[in-house]
Amino acid sequence: MQYFLTHFAVRWLVSALGLWVAASLLGPDRLSVGEGLGTVVGAGFFLALVNMALKPILVILSFPAIIFSLGLFMLALNGFLILIASWLYSPLYVKNFGMAVVLVSSWGWLTFW
């Protein structure tokens, strides 16, 4: 149980940090996490929660597409997970699915390990 909580806390921290860096680089018209540290931490929490809860199920269901595309479908899957997190947490704004995929491809290696 402690391993799970530690893993979730690290994922939460890395997600929040990655969202903060990406939001500052991409600008508020493409990606916004609101004002203040609390909203960044909240957005990181929801992104980590979606990744821990939904990602294993979606990876199993889309395994043939992942194999067929040699893993490139994971970019689309992770972009979809970012959109789900933005739907759940309204201060997190992602312009569209394309921007979510760009977000994943730029710092996805950090957040989705």
PEHU-V30682 format. One record per residue. RES is the residue in one small letter. OMEGA is omega in whole degrees, -180 to 180 (none if undefined). D_CENTER is the distance of its C-alpha to the mean C-alpha in Angstrom with 2 decimals. Layout:
((RES/OMEGA/D_CENTER) (RES/OMEGA/D_CENTER))
This chain:
((m/-179/23.35) (q/177/23.08) (y/179/21.08) (f/-180/18.49) (l/177/18.36) (t/179/18.28) (h/179/15.47) (f/-180/13.40) (a/178/14.57) (v/178/13.70) (r/178/10.10) (w/-180/10.10) (l/-179/11.94) (v/177/10.04) (s/179/6.69) (a/179/9.24) (l/179/11.12) (g/177/8.72) (l/180/7.97) (w/179/11.73) (v/-179/12.82) (a/179/11.07) (a/179/12.44) (s/179/15.74) (l/-174/15.98) (l/-180/15.10) (g/-174/17.02) (p/178/16.94) (d/179/17.92) (r/-179/14.77) (l/179/12.07) (s/177/13.22) (v/178/12.28) (g/-178/15.91) (e/173/18.67) (g/-178/19.02) (l/-179/17.45) (g/180/17.17) (t/176/14.77) (v/179/12.43) (v/177/12.82) (g/178/12.43) (a/176/9.14) (g/178/7.96) (f/-179/9.92) (f/177/8.60) (l/178/4.92) (a/179/7.07) (l/178/9.47) (v/180/7.88) (n/-179/7.00) (m/-175/10.54) (a/-171/12.27) (l/-173/11.43) (k/180/10.23) (p/179/13.75) (i/-179/15.52) (l/177/13.91) (v/178/14.51) (i/-179/18.06) (l/-178/18.70) (s/-178/17.66) (f/177/19.23) (p/179/22.06) (a/179/19.95) (i/179/18.02) (i/-178/21.45) (f/-179/23.10) (s/-179/20.68) (l/175/20.78) (g/-179/17.06) (l/177/16.04) (f/177/14.92) (m/176/11.90) (l/179/10.60) (a/180/11.28) (l/179/9.92) (n/174/6.37) (g/177/6.98) (f/178/8.45) (l/176/5.88) (i/176/4.17) (l/177/7.96) (i/178/8.77) (a/179/7.12) (s/175/9.02) (w/-180/11.95) (l/-176/12.17) (y/-171/12.09) (s/176/14.36) (p/175/14.28) (l/-178/10.77) (y/173/12.05) (v/-172/10.72) (k/-179/13.97) (n/-179/13.58) (f/179/12.08) (g/178/13.53) (m/177/11.87) (a/178/8.35) (v/175/9.81) (v/178/11.41) (l/180/8.45) (v/-176/7.14) (s/-180/10.84) (s/-179/11.60) (w/-179/9.53) (g/179/7.70) (w/178/10.73) (l/-170/10.01) (t/-170/6.73) (f/180/7.29) (w/none/10.99))
